């Protein structure tokens, strides 16, 4: 996916976070030329969507995208 295609697709979107987050992240991976979660982790133990996590303050939560030892990504509406 080219930068122009990414921008054209996502500029001005009115979709909700829930309906667009995973597709947006997959498009971002395509844009950057990096593996998508299912490309490298079929079981979702190292790199996945909707990972149960502990938040600051030790409360339960979910990361929209999570990669072990790398990042916890949270989209906001």
Phi and psi in degrees as a GROMACS rama.xvg file:
@    title "Ramachandran Plot"
@    xaxis  label "Phi"
@    yaxis  label "Psi"
@TYPE xy
-84.4969  160.937  UNK-2
-57.345  -38.455  UNK-3
-65.1359  -40.8978  UNK-4
-65.3446  -42.2601  UNK-5
-60.9129  -48.6381  UNK-6
-62.1689  -45.3985  UNK-7
-61.1601  -38.9836  UNK-8
-70.3593  -40.6938  UNK-9
-101.61  -15.9032  UNK-10
-63.8245  128.261  UNK-11
75.1051  11.0349  UNK-12
-62.2936  145.941  UNK-13
-116.312  11.2322  UNK-14
-67.5841  153.367  UNK-15
-75.821  162.2  UNK-16
-54.9037  -46.4329  UNK-17
-60.9616  -37.1841  UNK-18
-84.5132  -15.062  UNK-19
-121.338  -18.5436  UNK-20
-58.1432  -49.6156  UNK-21
-67.7611  -41.6999  UNK-22
-62.6268  -41.5093  UNK-23
-61.6806  -44.475  UNK-24
-64.0893  -41.1767  UNK-25
-63.9309  -39.5783  UNK-26
-65.6453  -37.9247  UNK-27
-63.1863  -41.5542  UNK-28
-60.2851  -43.3538  UNK-29
-63.1332  -42.2922  UNK-30
-60.5962  -43.9877  UNK-31
-84.6933  -10.6211  UNK-32
70.8032  34.2842  UNK-33
-113.166  157.241  UNK-34
-63.029  146.871  UNK-35
-87.2014  157.946  UNK-36
-49.7006  -49.2414  UNK-37
-70.4355  -18.7316  UNK-38
-68.2905  -29.5527  UNK-39
-120.559  -9.48425  UNK-40
-145.842  86.566  UNK-41
-64.9888  -21.8051  UNK-42
-101.627  -8.13985  UNK-43
70.4486  28.0539  UNK-44
-95.3966  -16.6144  UNK-45
-120.943  -27.314  UNK-46
-155.75  110.905  UNK-47
-159.191  169.748  UNK-48
-94.1182  152.295  UNK-49
53.2478  54.508  UNK-50
-87.699  129.282  UNK-51
-67.2213  128.233  UNK-52
-139.432  172.966  UNK-53
-104.724  130.485  UNK-54
-89.3729  169.364  UNK-55
-57.6519  133.148  UNK-56
94.9754  1.93538  UNK-57
63.2907  34.7951  UNK-58
-101.037  155.544  UNK-59
-74.3976  146.73  UNK-60
-163.731  -171.966  UNK-61
-133.857  143.221  UNK-62
-100.451  135.305  UNK-63
-61.202  -41.1201  UNK-64
-137.257  138.375  UNK-65
-139.861  133.519  UNK-66
-131.538  118.777  UNK-67
-51.8756  133.178  UNK-68
61.48  18.0731  UNK-69
-131.484  -60.4644  UNK-70
-162.299  158.743  UNK-71
-123.481  119.594  UNK-72
-108.432  130.693  UNK-73
-126.203  119.142  UNK-74
-81.8253  150.484  UNK-75
-127.186  146.343  UNK-76
